[in-house]
Amino acid sequence: MSAALEKRELTLGFIPLTDCAPLVIALEKGWFAKYGLEVRLSRQVSWANIRDKVAVGVLDGAHMLAAMPIATTLGLGEIKQPMVAALSLDLNGNAITVSPDLYQRMAEADPEAAQAQPMTARALARVVAQERGAGRPPMNFAMVFPFSTHHYLLRYWLAAGGIDPDRDTRLLVVPPSYMVECLNMGEIDGYCVGEPWNEQAVAVGVGRTLITDYDIWNNHPEKVFGVTRDWAERHPHTHRAVLMALLEAARWIDQPEHRLEVAEILAREDYVNAPAEVVKMSMTGSFQYQAGAAPRACPDFNVFHRYAANFPWRSHAMWFVTQMYRWGQLEEPRNIREVAEQVYRPDLYREAAHALGLASPAVDYKTEGGHAGPWTLDGPAPIALGADRYADGRCFDPADPVGYLRQFDIHRLRVSLDQLAGLNP
């Protein structure tokens, strides 16, 4: 395998979050070396750094937000560069946290809604109405990048509760590791971020988590391994070796008996650089919503391999494109399926999985929202999948992305849905 590699020495980027685990464990446990790769992991401060450095070749590839390769391929943001995502790194892993002061106001405005689990945005909507009635400016909420699950799921949750994210709040971009400090300083009222930055806010008493992303969309895609299309075409054997190493690492991480060790490795200064006790909380299947409260079981908060978690579903890519349209990021009508097929590459995934003897889904698309519990994907080798329910009960059918967009009353559409439907029959 190693003799065929076009490039052996690689620099791969990551952001200090628990879901960088496949890259860290592939390095620490020797799976990169097993496939002839000499990998240096480069910690980056922001997702914009990741995007820019991969695009210009400073990094060979990186831990990326699942929507980032799509946005970069489409030229949304500051850089246009065709990208490839051939492997999903994980499912879920984020939460929405607010300041204790804001939570107290929510509890006073609507005690029942503020205690509900999973929590809707109803109590927050009442506080928003009070603020508007008093003539105060919108509250500040942070997310990590404009083209991220954090952004889209925060908007999804707010809008499902009747809050217009653009009229009723101000949404700001803050790098993940700065979220807790910004919340503590009062610069923001809340945020949506990955772990350990929700549990850290709870641990130091400056935050109260409202809801996890798992409760907004069960088992949604979170991060991918991304490279430029040019890099993938020039280094096909090296790319496959990286995918195989990450697949082996993800499979190992998902075994419960390994999670404590994974958390201790991730907590190190070179990686996430957070207290091990905080990192362990979500990585071992529990979540603490507020200081002093008992942790709650959340076994699927971090999924790294089961439920076909590493498969790059093109239907997931299509969902991200619908959100780019819903919130006005994408204005030009496009064939959404063609965009998904340019970026998400299940064919490359299947080559790596086949080399490892792992079963792959036989199809590239599936509906989302129709399963409230575990189910089985039929095929030559049936695959166990997890729930995929949305909190608002809607369903996403990749055969009708425009019909899905027509369902939402709160949006910032800047394209004619009839025109979009013409390109997406």
Disulfide bonds with the S-S distance in Angstrom:
none
